Amino acid sequence: MTRYVIIGAGAVGASLAAQFELTGIPYALVGRGAQISHIRQHGLSYRRPTGTQQLKLNAFDLLDPPELTRGDILLLTVKSQDAAGALAFWSWRSVSGTADPAAAILPIVTFQNGLATEALALRTFAHVYGASIMTPARFTETGSVVCGGDPEVGVVTIGRFPKGRDETSNRIAEDLSRAGYLAETTGEITGWKSAKLLHNARNVLELFHGPAELRSEIGEALVEEARLALQAAGYKLAAPSERNIDISNWRVADNSGIHPGQQSTWQSFTRGASSEVDFLNGEIVLLGRLHGIATPYNDAVQRIAGQLAQRGEFSNPLPLEDVLAKRQRR
């Protein structure tokens, strides 16, 4: 029987574990620090539009992880900036009853935003599957996760990396559907990941405040630079019409605890955690430099966010005018 080993207990990982717990799908949730300690001692406060539950989860501290077995599938749900360390930890762990390490025989599914993790995983893991997930989830308080997707928790597209679909991707999609997600497979996962990156290019603006017109102007510039850089790099962005499932009735529920302007980047800075901006806007800057595309707005917000993360303090949003000033000083 398949067991899912969920690596990372943030909003995505903890909500996956909660849904597996509620639907009887075997899993193990592995995390570190205060979050996993609280979950192990007190359970997870899991808020959905239908109500809040206190769930006892099958949780493990990274210092004492579960033994891996041949039927396991690894779900990598840490943020992009933490993926390299997680892959290094799990790649060469032994698998019970075999002479091979995890990277040789176990599938791993990468849930990260951006485009960097799949290739990084493929450096060690022989069987890599990318997942593009849309789930309005919030993790800002230790021991608590809010998921506002309604009626399903989120939308997941999964495919083998670099391309293709197979029995494993089909099985994962079926289990995710059983667990309360709208899930489908694709043979071109990079198209979905790059389309998500185009959407994520605006996330960093949640760290800023200012006139709506200026926010719109900067947001459009960030997205246009991203579009040009992705096209120059040869990425074909997936279109909504390519979906095989109907998501037209899926929404963020009213009064669900999910508020506009509080996506994953904002949540990380609010918690004082590390920044994923280098793998979102920074990915656009990288592609621009590789392919001769100017990305001054993405470069500006990346540098501002990087300096903010370095200082380790975020209590008040920054003026949007800072982006223009930084762009002009390039």
C-alpha positions as CSV (number, residue, x, y, z in Angstrom):
1,M,0.0,0.0,0.0
2,T,1.3,3.5,-0.9
3,R,2.3,5.7,2.0
4,Y,2.9,9.4,1.4
5,V,5.9,10.9,3.3
6,I,5.2,14.6,3.4
7,I,8.4,16.6,3.8
8,G,7.5,20.0,5.3
9,A,4.8,21.0,7.8
10,G,3.8,24.4,6.5
11,A,0.5,25.4,4.9
12,V,0.7,23.0,2.0
13,G,2.3,20.0,3.8
14,A,0.1,20.2,6.9
15,S,-3.1,20.6,4.9
16,L,-2.1,17.6,2.8
17,A,-1.6,15.6,6.0
18,A,-4.9,16.8,7.4
19,Q,-6.8,15.7,4.3
20,F,-5.0,12.3,4.2
21,E,-5.9,11.9,7.9
22,L,-9.5,12.7,7.3
23,T,-9.8,10.4,4.3
24,G,-7.8,7.4,5.6
25,I,-4.9,7.7,3.2
26,P,-1.6,6.4,4.8
27,Y,0.9,9.2,5.3
28,A,3.7,10.5,7.6
29,L,4.2,14.3,8.1
30,V,7.9,15.3,8.7
31,G,8.9,18.7,9.9
32,R,11.1,20.7,12.1
33,G,11.1,23.4,14.8
34,A,8.1,24.8,16.7
35,Q,5.5,23.8,14.1
36,I,6.1,20.1,14.1
37,S,6.7,20.1,17.9
38,H,3.3,21.7,18.5
39,I,1.6,19.3,16.1
40,R,3.1,16.3,17.7
41,Q,2.1,17.5,21.2
42,H,-1.2,19.1,20.6
43,G,-2.3,18.2,17.1
44,L,-3.1,20.6,14.2
45,S,-5.8,23.3,14.3
46,Y,-7.2,22.9,10.8
47,R,-9.6,25.5,9.7
48,R,-11.8,24.9,6.6
49,P,-14.9,26.8,5.4
50,T,-17.0,24.1,7.1
51,G,-15.4,24.6,10.5
52,T,-12.2,24.1,12.5
53,Q,-11.0,20.7,13.8
54,Q,-8.1,19.8,16.1
55,L,-6.5,16.9,14.4
56,K,-4.0,14.4,15.8
57,L,-1.6,13.7,12.9
58,N,1.0,11.0,12.2
59,A,3.9,13.5,12.7
60,F,7.6,13.1,13.0
61,D,10.4,15.5,13.8
62,L,13.2,15.7,11.2
63,L,15.6,14.7,14.0
64,D,13.9,11.3,14.2
65,P,12.2,10.7,10.8
66,P,10.2,7.6,9.9
67,E,11.9,4.6,8.3
68,L,11.3,4.6,4.5
69,T,9.8,1.6,2.8
70,R,9.6,0.6,-0.8
71,G,6.0,1.6,-1.2
72,D,6.6,5.2,-0.1
73,I,6.1,8.3,-2.3
74,L,7.8,11.4,-1.1
75,L,5.9,14.8,-1.3
76,L,8.4,17.7,-1.0
77,T,6.4,20.6,0.4
78,V,9.1,22.8,1.8
79,K,9.6,26.3,0.3
80,S,11.9,26.5,-2.8
81,Q,14.7,28.1,-0.8
82,D,14.7,25.0,1.5
83,A,14.5,22.4,-1.2
84,A,18.2,21.8,-1.7
85,G,18.8,21.0,2.0
86,A,15.7,18.7,2.1
87,L,16.8,16.8,-1.0
88,A,20.3,16.4,0.4
89,F,18.8,14.9,3.6
90,W,16.4,12.5,1.9
91,S,18.3,11.4,-1.3
92,W,20.6,8.9,0.3
93,R,18.5,7.6,3.2
94,S,18.1,3.9,3.2
95,V,14.9,2.1,2.3
96,S,13.9,-0.8,4.4
97,G,14.3,-4.2,2.7
98,T,16.5,-2.9,-0.1
99,A,20.1,-2.2,-0.8
100,D,19.3,1.0,-2.7
101,P,18.9,4.6,-1.3
102,A,15.7,6.6,-1.6
103,A,16.8,8.6,-4.6
104,A,17.3,5.4,-6.6
105,I,13.9,3.8,-6.1
106,L,11.3,6.2,-4.5
107,P,9.3,8.7,-6.4
108,I,9.4,12.3,-5.2
109,V,6.9,15.0,-6.0
110,T,8.0,18.6,-5.9
111,F,5.3,21.1,-4.9
112,Q,7.5,24.2,-5.0
113,N,6.7,27.5,-6.8
114,G,9.3,28.5,-9.4
115,L,11.2,26.3,-11.8
116,A,14.4,25.4,-9.9
117,T,13.4,22.4,-7.7
118,E,12.6,19.8,-10.4
119,A,16.0,19.9,-12.0
120,L,17.7,20.0,-8.6
121,A,15.7,16.9,-7.6
122,L,16.6,15.1,-10.8
123,R,20.2,15.4,-10.0
124,T,19.8,12.7,-7.4
125,F,16.3,11.2,-7.7
126,A,15.6,8.9,-10.6
127,H,11.8,9.4,-10.5
128,V,10.8,13.1,-10.2
129,Y,7.2,14.4,-10.5
130,G,6.4,18.1,-10.5
131,A,3.2,19.4,-9.0
132,S,1.6,22.8,-9.6
133,I,-0.8,23.6,-6.7
134,M,-3.3,26.3,-6.2
135,T,-4.5,26.3,-2.6
136,P,-5.6,29.4,-0.7
137,A,-3.8,28.4,2.6
138,R,-2.3,30.4,5.4
139,F,0.3,29.5,8.0
140,T,1.2,32.4,10.2
141,E,0.5,30.9,13.6
142,T,2.3,27.9,15.1
143,G,0.1,24.8,15.1
144,S,-2.6,26.3,12.9
145,V,-3.3,26.1,9.2
146,V,-6.2,27.8,7.4
147,C,-7.4,26.5,4.0
148,G,-10.1,28.5,2.3
149,G,-10.6,26.5,-1.0
150,D,-14.2,25.6,-1.5
151,P,-15.6,23.0,-2.0
152,E,-12.2,21.3,-2.7
153,V,-9.1,22.2,-0.8
154,G,-7.1,23.1,-3.9
155,V,-6.3,22.4,-7.5
156,V,-3.2,20.2,-8.3
157,T,-1.7,19.4,-11.7
158,I,1.0,16.7,-11.6
159,G,3.3,15.1,-14.2
160,R,6.6,13.4,-14.6
161,F,9.6,15.7,-15.0
162,P,10.9,16.6,-17.5
163,K,7.8,15.4,-19.3
164,G,5.3,12.5,-19.4
165,R,2.7,10.8,-17.3
166,D,2.6,7.3,-16.0
167,E,1.0,4.9,-13.6
168,T,2.6,6.7,-10.6
169,S,1.4,10.1,-11.6
170,N,-2.1,8.7,-12.2
171,R,-2.2,7.0,-8.8
172,I,-1.1,10.2,-7.0
173,A,-3.7,12.3,-8.8
174,E,-6.4,9.7,-7.8
175,D,-5.3,9.8,-4.2
176,L,-5.3,13.6,-4.1
177,S,-8.8,13.6,-5.6
178,R,-9.9,11.1,-2.9
179,A,-8.3,13.4,-0.3
180,G,-10.4,16.4,-1.4
181,Y,-8.4,18.1,-4.1
182,L,-9.2,18.8,-7.8
183,A,-6.3,16.8,-9.3
184,E,-5.2,16.0,-12.8
185,T,-2.2,14.7,-14.6
186,T,-0.3,16.3,-17.5
187,G,2.5,15.3,-19.8
188,E,4.0,18.8,-19.8
189,I,4.3,19.8,-16.1
190,T,6.8,22.6,-16.9
191,G,4.2,24.4,-18.8
192,W,2.0,24.5,-15.7
193,K,4.9,25.4,-13.4
194,S,5.9,28.3,-15.7
195,A,2.3,29.6,-15.9
196,K,2.2,29.5,-12.1
197,L,5.4,31.5,-12.0
198,L,3.9,34.2,-14.2
199,H,1.1,34.4,-11.6
200,N,3.5,34.4,-8.7
201,A,5.6,37.3,-10.1
202,R,3.2,39.8,-8.3
203,N,3.4,38.1,-4.9
204,V,6.2,40.3,-3.7
205,L,4.0,43.4,-4.0
206,E,2.2,42.2,-0.9
207,L,5.3,43.5,1.0
208,F,4.5,47.0,-0.2
209,H,1.9,49.7,0.2
210,G,0.9,52.6,-2.0
211,P,-1.6,53.9,-4.6
212,A,-3.6,51.3,-6.5
213,E,-2.6,52.8,-9.8
214,L,1.1,52.4,-9.0
215,R,0.6,48.9,-7.7
216,S,-1.1,48.0,-10.9
217,E,1.6,49.6,-13.0
218,I,4.4,47.8,-11.2
219,G,2.5,44.5,-11.2
220,E,2.0,44.6,-14.9
221,A,5.6,45.4,-15.5
222,L,6.7,42.4,-13.3
223,V,4.4,40.1,-15.3
224,E,5.4,41.4,-18.7
225,E,9.1,41.0,-17.9
226,A,8.4,37.5,-16.7
227,R,6.4,36.7,-19.8
228,L,9.2,37.9,-22.1
229,A,12.0,36.1,-20.1
230,L,10.0,32.8,-20.1
231,Q,9.4,33.0,-23.8
232,A,13.0,33.8,-24.5
233,A,14.0,30.7,-22.5
234,G,11.7,28.5,-24.5
235,Y,9.0,27.9,-22.0
236,K,5.5,27.2,-23.3
237,L,3.0,28.4,-20.7
238,A,0.0,26.2,-20.1
239,A,-3.4,27.8,-20.8
240,P,-6.5,27.3,-18.6
241,S,-8.2,25.7,-21.6
242,E,-5.7,22.8,-21.5
243,R,-7.2,21.5,-18.2
244,N,-8.9,18.2,-18.3
245,I,-10.9,18.9,-15.1
246,D,-13.6,21.5,-14.5
247,I,-12.5,24.0,-11.8
248,S,-15.2,26.6,-12.6
249,N,-17.1,26.0,-9.3
250,W,-13.9,26.1,-7.2
251,R,-13.4,29.3,-5.2
252,V,-12.0,30.9,-2.1
253,A,-14.9,30.8,0.4
254,D,-16.2,34.0,1.9
255,N,-15.2,34.4,5.6
256,S,-12.8,31.5,5.3
257,G,-9.9,33.3,7.1
258,I,-8.1,33.8,3.8
259,H,-7.6,37.4,2.9
260,P,-6.3,39.1,-0.3
261,G,-2.7,40.2,-0.1
262,Q,-1.6,37.5,2.3
263,Q,-0.1,34.8,0.0
264,S,3.0,32.7,0.7
265,T,5.6,35.4,0.3
266,W,3.8,37.7,2.8
267,Q,3.3,34.8,5.2
268,S,7.0,34.0,5.2
269,F,8.1,37.5,6.0
270,T,5.4,37.8,8.6
271,R,6.7,34.7,10.4
272,G,10.3,35.9,10.0
273,A,11.1,32.9,7.9
274,S,13.3,32.8,4.8
275,S,12.3,34.4,1.5
276,E,11.2,32.6,-1.6
277,V,11.6,35.8,-3.8
278,D,14.9,34.6,-5.2
279,F,13.1,31.7,-6.7
280,L,10.2,33.7,-8.1
281,N,11.3,37.2,-9.2
282,G,14.9,35.9,-9.0
283,E,14.1,33.2,-11.5
284,I,12.9,35.9,-13.9
285,V,16.1,37.8,-13.3
286,L,18.1,34.7,-14.0
287,L,16.3,33.9,-17.2
288,G,16.6,37.5,-18.3
289,R,20.4,37.5,-17.8
290,L,20.8,34.2,-19.6
291,H,18.7,35.2,-22.6
292,G,19.3,38.9,-22.9
293,I,16.0,40.2,-21.6
294,A,15.9,43.3,-19.4
295,T,14.1,42.7,-16.1
296,P,14.6,45.9,-14.1
297,Y,11.4,45.7,-12.1
298,N,12.0,42.1,-11.1
299,D,15.6,42.9,-10.2
300,A,14.4,45.8,-8.1
301,V,11.9,43.9,-6.0
302,Q,14.3,41.0,-5.6
303,R,17.0,43.3,-4.2
304,I,14.6,45.0,-1.8
305,A,13.1,41.7,-0.6
306,G,16.6,40.3,-0.2
307,Q,17.8,43.1,2.0
308,L,14.6,43.0,4.0
309,A,15.0,39.3,4.6
310,Q,18.7,39.9,5.6
311,R,17.6,42.3,8.3
312,G,15.1,39.8,9.5
313,E,12.4,42.3,10.4
314,F,9.1,42.9,8.7
315,S,6.3,44.7,10.5
316,N,5.2,47.4,8.2
317,P,4.9,47.3,4.4
318,L,7.4,49.3,2.4
319,P,6.5,52.2,0.1
320,L,5.9,51.2,-3.5
321,E,8.0,54.2,-4.5
322,D,11.0,52.2,-3.3
323,V,10.6,49.9,-6.3
324,L,10.8,52.8,-8.7
325,A,13.8,54.3,-6.9
326,K,15.7,51.0,-6.9
327,R,14.9,50.4,-10.6
328,Q,16.2,53.9,-11.5
329,R,19.5,53.2,-9.6
330,R,20.3,50.0,-11.5
